[in-house]
Amino acid sequence: MSQLYLEDVALTLPVFTARTRGLLNLLFGYAQREDRRVQQAGMFAYRVHALSGINLQLSTGDRVGLVGPNGAGKTTLLRVLAGAYEPQQGRVRIDGRVGALTDLMLGMDPDASGHANIRMRALHLGLPRSSYGRVTEQVAGFSQLGSHLELPVRTYSSGMQLRLAFALSTMITPDILLMDEVVGAGDASFQRKAKQRIESMVSQVDILVLASHSDDILRQYCTRGLCLANGRLLFDGPLEDCLDYYRKELVDG
C-alpha cells in the first residue's frame, strides 16, 4: 500500500542576487554580510517562504488536484514529494516508488547521447543491466528519434529533447505519480501518444497528485482537492468543494 505523509513541513528558498553568487562570496562570507545589510535596511527579498506548516496524508486510491493561484506553492510541494527539495522543518515519509512528470529535463546530460541518457535513467531507477536493451528499444520506439539517439542531446531541437525527456520519465509506471499540468510534447501525433500513455499510467498508479489551472483537467483525473495560497494549505476535501472554495475565497473574494 502506497502512502505519502507530511507533518508540519516548511520550506524557505533563497533568492540570489549578483552579490550573493560566486565562490569568493561563499568562501569569504560576502554573501552573509550582504544579507545582513539588506535585512538591516528592512529589505527581506532574499528568503521566500515557499511552504509553511503543511500537514498531509495520502494513500492508495487518492487522486488529488492541487489548486491555487500562481506562486501558491503547488510546484514546490510537488518537488518536495518528488524528493527534489528537502524541507528545513517537518517530516516527509513516502512509501512507494515516485514518478514525477514535472521538470522533465531534470537529470538529463545534454553532452551525452540519447542512448547514454537512457542507460543513466535506467540506472537511476534501479533497473537491472539485463533490461537496458529492452528499455532502450521501448524509449527509441516511443520517442521516434531513431539514429538521433547516437548524437549528443544538445544537438536536438527543443521538441526532440522534450520527446526524449517524456519517454524517459514514463519508461516505468510508478506507484505514486506527480504531475504539473498535463504534459504536451512534440507534434500533434506525439501529443496523442503522450496523452494515451499518461492516461494509462494514471489508471495504474496507486496515488496521483496533479497541479493544474484547468478545472476540466482536474475533474477528469481527480476526486480530491487541495487549495494552497502563499505556501499554506487552506482546504482539503472533495474536488468540487475545493474548486468552490478557491473561487469564492481567492478569486472572487
C-alpha positions in Angstrom: 0.0 0.0 0.0 1.5 3.3 -1.1 1.4 6.3 1.2 2.6 10.0 1.4 2.8 11.6 4.8 3.8 15.2 5.5 3.9 16.6 9.0 4.4 20.3 9.6 6.5 20.7 6.5 8.1 24.1 5.9 10.5 25.2 3.2 12.2 28.5 2.7 14.0 29.2 -0.6 16.8 31.8 -1.0 16.7 34.4 -3.7 20.1 35.2 -5.0 21.4 38.5 -6.4 24.7 39.1 -8.3 26.4 39.9 -5.0 25.4 36.7 -3.3 26.6 34.4 -6.1 30.1 33.1 -6.6 32.8 31.1 -4.9 34.6 34.1 -3.4 31.4 35.3 -1.8 30.8 31.9 -0.3 34.4 31.5 0.9 34.8 35.0 2.4 31.3 35.5 3.7 30.5 38.4 1.5 27.0 36.9 0.8 26.3 36.7 4.6 27.4 40.3 5.2 25.3 41.5 2.2 22.3 39.5 3.6 22.7 41.2 7.0 23.0 44.6 5.4 19.8 44.1 3.3 17.9 42.9 6.4 19.1 45.8 8.5 17.7 48.1 5.8 14.3 46.5 6.0 14.6 44.6 2.7 13.8 40.9 3.0 13.9 39.8 -0.6 16.5 37.1 0.0 14.2 34.5 1.5 10.9 33.1 0.2 8.6 31.1 2.5 7.6 28.6 -0.2 5.8 26.2 2.1 4.6 26.7 5.7 3.1 24.2 8.1 1.9 21.6 5.5 0.2 18.6 7.0 -1.0 16.0 4.5 -1.7 12.3 4.3 -2.4 10.4 1.0 -2.9 6.7 0.5 -3.7 4.2 -2.2 -6.7 5.3 -4.3 -6.2 9.1 -3.8 -6.5 11.2 -6.9 -5.6 14.7 -5.8 -5.7 18.0 -7.6 -3.6 21.0 -6.4 -5.5 24.2 -6.8 -4.3 27.8 -6.2 -3.0 31.0 -7.8 0.4 31.4 -9.3 3.1 31.3 -6.6 0.8 29.4 -4.2 3.4 26.6 -3.7 1.9 23.9 -5.9 5.0 23.1 -7.9 7.2 23.4 -4.8 5.0 20.9 -3.0 5.3 18.5 -5.9 9.1 18.9 -5.8 9.1 18.1 -2.1 7.1 15.0 -2.7 9.5 14.0 -5.5 12.5 14.4 -3.2 14.0 17.3 -5.3 13.6 19.7 -2.3 14.3 18.8 1.3 12.2 20.8 3.8 14.0 22.7 6.6 11.3 21.8 9.0 8.9 18.9 9.5 8.9 15.3 8.3 8.2 13.6 5.0 7.5 9.9 4.7 6.9 8.2 1.4 6.1 4.5 0.9 6.2 3.6 -2.8 8.1 4.4 -5.9 7.6 8.0 -7.1 7.5 9.2 -10.7 7.4 12.9 -11.5 6.2 14.5 -14.7 7.2 18.0 -13.5 10.7 19.0 -14.6 11.1 16.6 -17.5 14.6 17.8 -18.4 15.9 17.4 -14.9 18.7 14.9 -14.7 19.4 14.8 -18.5 23.0 15.2 -19.6 23.0 17.4 -22.7 26.5 16.4 -23.7 25.7 12.7 -23.5 24.0 10.8 -26.3 20.4 9.8 -26.2 21.4 6.2 -25.6 23.7 7.2 -22.7 20.8 9.2 -21.1 18.6 6.1 -21.4 21.2 4.0 -19.6 21.7 6.6 -16.9 18.0 6.9 -16.3 17.6 3.1 -16.1 20.5 3.0 -13.6 18.9 5.8 -11.5 15.6 3.8 -11.4 17.4 0.7 -10.2 16.7 -1.3 -13.3 19.0 -4.4 -13.9 21.5 -4.1 -16.6 19.9 -7.0 -18.4 16.9 -4.8 -19.0 18.8 -2.0 -20.7 18.4 -3.3 -24.2 14.6 -3.7 -23.8 14.3 -0.3 -22.2 16.3 1.4 -24.9 14.2 -0.2 -27.6 11.0 1.0 -25.9 12.2 4.6 -25.5 13.5 4.7 -29.0 10.2 3.4 -30.4 8.1 5.8 -28.3 10.3 8.9 -28.9 10.7 8.2 -32.6 14.2 9.6 -32.5 15.9 6.8 -34.4 19.5 7.4 -35.3 19.5 10.7 -33.4 19.9 8.7 -30.2 23.5 8.3 -31.2 24.1 12.1 -31.0 24.5 14.4 -28.0 21.2 15.6 -26.7 22.4 19.3 -27.0 22.2 18.8 -30.8 18.5 18.0 -30.6 15.7 20.5 -31.3 13.6 21.5 -28.3 10.8 19.3 -29.5 13.2 16.3 -29.8 14.6 16.9 -26.3 11.1 17.0 -24.9 10.1 13.8 -26.6 13.2 12.0 -25.2 12.6 13.5 -21.7 9.0 12.4 -21.7 9.8 8.9 -22.9 12.5 8.6 -20.2 10.1 9.9 -17.5 7.4 7.4 -18.4 9.6 4.4 -19.1 8.2 2.7 -15.9 4.8 3.1 -14.2 5.4 4.3 -10.6 3.3 3.7 -7.5 2.9 7.5 -7.0 2.6 9.9 -10.0 3.2 13.6 -9.6 2.2 15.9 -12.5 2.5 19.7 -13.0 -0.2 20.3 -15.7 -0.7 17.7 -18.4 2.4 17.3 -20.5 2.3 18.3 -24.1 5.3 17.1 -26.1 6.1 17.3 -29.7 3.7 17.4 -32.7 0.0 16.5 -32.6 0.7 12.9 -33.3 3.2 12.6 -30.5 0.9 14.5 -28.2 -1.9 11.9 -28.8 0.6 9.2 -27.9 1.7 11.1 -24.8 -1.9 11.6 -23.6 -2.6 7.9 -24.1 0.4 7.0 -22.1 -0.4 9.4 -19.3 -4.0 8.1 -19.1 -2.7 4.5 -18.9 -0.3 5.4 -16.1 -3.0 7.3 -14.2 -5.2 4.3 -14.3 -2.5 2.1 -12.9 -0.8 4.2 -10.2 -1.8 4.0 -6.5 -1.7 7.8 -5.9 -2.0 10.7 -8.3 -1.1 14.3 -7.4 -1.8 16.8 -10.2 -1.3 20.6 -10.2 -3.4 22.4 -12.9 -5.2 25.7 -13.5 -7.8 23.8 -15.6 -10.9 22.8 -13.8 -11.8 20.4 -16.6 -8.5 18.6 -16.4 -8.8 18.3 -12.6 -12.3 16.9 -12.9 -11.1 14.4 -15.5 -8.4 12.9 -13.3 -9.0 13.9 -9.6 -11.6 13.4 -6.9 -9.9 15.2 -4.0 -8.7 18.8 -4.0 -6.1 20.7 -2.0 -6.2 24.5 -2.2 -2.9 26.4 -1.5 -2.0 30.0 -1.2 1.2 31.7 0.0 2.7 28.3 0.7 -0.1 27.3 3.1 -2.7 24.5 2.7 -6.1 26.2 3.1 -8.5 23.5 2.1 -8.5 19.7 1.8 -11.7 17.9 0.7 -13.8 16.8 -2.3 -12.6 18.4 -5.6 -15.8 20.3 -6.3 -15.8 21.7 -2.8 -12.2 22.7 -3.2 -12.9 24.5 -6.6 -15.8 26.3 -5.0 -13.6 27.4 -2.0 -10.9 28.6 -4.4 -13.3 30.7 -6.5 -15.1 32.2 -3.5 -12.1 32.9 -1.2 -9.2 33.6 -3.6 -10.7 34.6 -6.9 -14.0 36.4 -6.2 -13.2 37.3 -2.7 
